Amino acid sequence: ATFQLPEPSGNAGGACSATLLNVLYEDEKNPLDRFTFTQVMEKMRGILKRKGFTQIPQLSSTRPIDMNDKFCLVPDDLPGNRRAVLIGIN
């Protein structure tokens, strides 16, 4: 199965969610040069700031994350059932 990102414009969702989708779409354009977790967060913060939003995207996890690893919502080597929830709340 292939994972498709929804269209970020014209749908319900907040500025932070739309910005994350735009960053992920930008990352998809050059799949051999994937963004790190740090790059995704920095790009989101920069876009939101330039557009005048006050949100500051943050990341939390129940497992340790190396912020220099390539950004991936569900790593291929994750054992067990895969369930993910991505929620943006201000």
Buried (B, 14 or more C-beta within 10 A) or exposed (E): EEEEEEEBEEEEBEBBBBBBBBBBEEBEEEEEEBBBBBBBBBBBBEBBEEEEBEBEBEEEEEEEEEEEEBBEEEEEEEEEEEEEEEEBEE
